[in-house]
Each structure stands twice: as C-alpha cells, then as structure tokens.
C-alpha cells in the first residue's frame, strides 16, 4: 500500500500540477498534440498522488493551489471544447452537412435495468427486447 503524501510533498505536487496546466494551455494554443498528451499523462499521475494525500494534509496554501489548478483546468477544458467545436464545424462545412460523414443511423440498443433485465418494449421505442 502507498504512503500518504506529507503536506510539503502535497504542496510540491500541486505546484507541479499548476505548471503542467500552464504547459497544457501553451500546447493547446499551439495545437501541439504531443504536448497535450504529455500534459494529460502528467495530470493523471499527479491526481493519483494527490488522492493519496488525505484531507489532513490540506492547509491554506494547498487550498489556494487547488483552487488555482481547478480554475486553470476549467479554462483548458473550455479551450479543448472550443477547438473540438471548431473542428466539427469545419468538417461539417467540408461535407456540406451530408449524412455520409455522420454514418448510418441505427435504432438505439435497449438498455438493461439492474439485474440484467430488459426494459419493457414500449420504453425502447419499438426496438426488439430480449427478456
């Protein structure tokens, strides 16, 4: 089992997280896929380390770093979403809005209730339901 982070280690990890989020923003601005993927990997690793810290290690400085990281991550998320929306709009413009780019449409697969039982047929909008 892993040891919990000390308050000093937690502060250091949070500072690193803020630095990685700044690097991610630069990678997003430059559309640097390697930088974006590297940031995602580093963020995941740091989140695992932060999860081990425990509530008792969070002091005022750590709270401030957590808030800064949270805000930066939200801004980066919004930038990623804007980039994705821009790409989708450009692809839509290239295809002229044709259904070829969207692929064939199929009825949705019936969802199962807890315990593996299917929902009643009328809840599946006419789809065949195995009981």
C-alpha positions as CSV (number, residue, x, y, z in Angstrom):
1,X,0.0,0.0,0.0
2,X,1.3,3.5,-0.8
3,X,2.2,6.0,1.8
4,X,0.3,9.3,2.1
5,X,2.0,12.5,1.0
6,X,3.3,14.8,3.6
7,X,2.0,18.4,3.5
8,X,5.3,19.5,1.9
9,X,5.1,16.8,-0.8
10,X,1.4,17.8,-1.5
11,X,2.4,21.4,-2.0
12,X,5.2,20.4,-4.3
13,X,2.8,18.2,-6.3
14,X,0.2,20.9,-6.5
15,X,2.8,23.4,-7.8
16,X,3.8,20.9,-10.4
17,X,0.2,20.5,-11.4
18,X,-0.2,24.2,-11.9
19,X,3.0,24.2,-14.0
20,X,1.6,21.3,-16.1
21,X,-1.7,23.1,-16.6
22,X,0.2,26.1,-17.9
23,X,2.2,23.9,-20.3
24,X,-1.1,22.3,-21.4
25,X,-2.5,25.7,-22.2
26,X,0.5,26.5,-24.3
27,X,0.2,23.2,-26.1
28,X,-3.5,23.8,-26.7
29,X,-2.7,27.3,-28.1
30,X,-0.1,25.7,-30.5
31,X,-2.2,22.7,-31.3
32,X,0.8,20.6,-30.1
33,X,-0.7,17.1,-29.8
34,X,2.4,15.6,-28.1
35,X,2.3,18.4,-25.5
36,X,-1.4,17.9,-24.9
37,X,-1.0,14.2,-24.5
38,X,2.1,14.6,-22.2
39,X,0.1,17.0,-20.1
40,X,-2.8,14.6,-19.8
41,X,-0.5,11.8,-18.7
42,X,1.3,14.1,-16.1
43,X,-2.0,15.3,-14.8
44,X,-3.3,11.8,-14.3
45,X,-0.1,10.8,-12.4
46,X,-0.3,13.9,-10.2
47,X,-4.0,13.3,-9.5
48,X,-3.2,9.8,-8.3
49,X,-0.5,11.3,-5.9
50,X,-2.9,14.0,-4.7
51,X,-5.6,11.3,-4.0
52,X,-3.1,9.6,-1.6
53,X,-2.5,12.9,0.4
54,X,-5.6,12.8,2.5
55,X,-7.6,15.7,3.9
56,X,-5.4,16.3,6.9
57,X,-2.5,17.4,4.6
58,X,-4.5,20.3,3.1
59,X,-3.6,23.7,4.6
60,X,-4.4,27.2,3.4
61,X,-1.5,27.2,0.8
62,X,-2.7,23.8,-0.6
63,X,-6.2,25.1,-0.8
64,X,-5.1,28.1,-2.8
65,X,-3.0,25.9,-5.1
66,X,-6.0,23.5,-5.5
67,X,-8.3,26.4,-6.4
68,X,-5.8,27.8,-8.9
69,X,-5.4,24.3,-10.5
70,X,-9.2,23.9,-10.6
71,X,-9.7,27.2,-12.4
72,X,-6.8,26.6,-14.9
73,X,-8.1,23.1,-15.6
74,X,-11.6,24.5,-16.3
75,X,-10.2,27.1,-18.7
76,X,-8.2,24.5,-20.5
77,X,-11.3,22.3,-20.7
78,X,-13.2,25.2,-22.3
79,X,-10.3,25.7,-24.8
80,X,-10.3,22.0,-25.7
81,X,-14.1,22.1,-26.3
82,X,-13.8,25.2,-28.5
83,X,-11.1,23.5,-30.6
84,X,-13.3,20.4,-30.9
85,X,-16.3,22.5,-31.9
86,X,-14.3,24.4,-34.5
87,X,-13.0,21.1,-36.0
88,X,-16.6,19.7,-36.1
89,X,-17.9,22.9,-37.8
90,X,-15.1,22.8,-40.4
91,X,-15.7,19.1,-41.1
92,X,-19.4,19.8,-41.4
93,X,-18.6,22.6,-43.9
94,X,-16.4,20.2,-45.9
95,X,-19.1,17.6,-46.1
96,X,-21.9,20.0,-46.8
97,X,-23.9,18.6,-43.9
98,X,-24.4,15.3,-45.6
99,X,-25.3,12.2,-43.7
100,X,-22.3,10.4,-45.2
101,X,-19.9,11.9,-42.6
102,X,-22.3,11.1,-39.7
103,X,-22.5,7.5,-40.7
104,X,-25.6,5.3,-40.9
105,X,-28.3,5.8,-38.3
106,X,-29.5,2.8,-36.2
107,X,-32.1,2.5,-33.5
108,X,-30.5,2.7,-30.1
109,X,-29.6,-0.6,-28.3
110,X,-32.0,-1.3,-25.5
111,X,-30.6,-0.5,-22.1
112,X,-30.7,-3.1,-19.3
113,X,-32.1,-2.5,-15.8
114,X,-30.0,-3.5,-12.8
115,X,-30.0,-7.3,-12.5
116,X,-29.7,-7.7,-16.3
117,X,-33.5,-7.5,-17.1
118,X,-34.5,-5.5,-20.2
119,X,-36.8,-2.6,-20.0
120,X,-40.4,-3.1,-21.3
121,X,-40.6,-3.0,-25.1
122,X,-42.5,0.3,-25.2
123,X,-39.7,2.0,-23.3
124,X,-37.3,1.1,-26.1
125,X,-39.3,3.0,-28.8
126,X,-40.2,-0.2,-30.7
127,X,-36.8,-1.9,-30.6
128,X,-36.9,-5.7,-30.1
129,X,-36.2,-6.5,-26.5
130,X,-34.9,-9.9,-25.3
131,X,-36.3,-10.9,-22.0
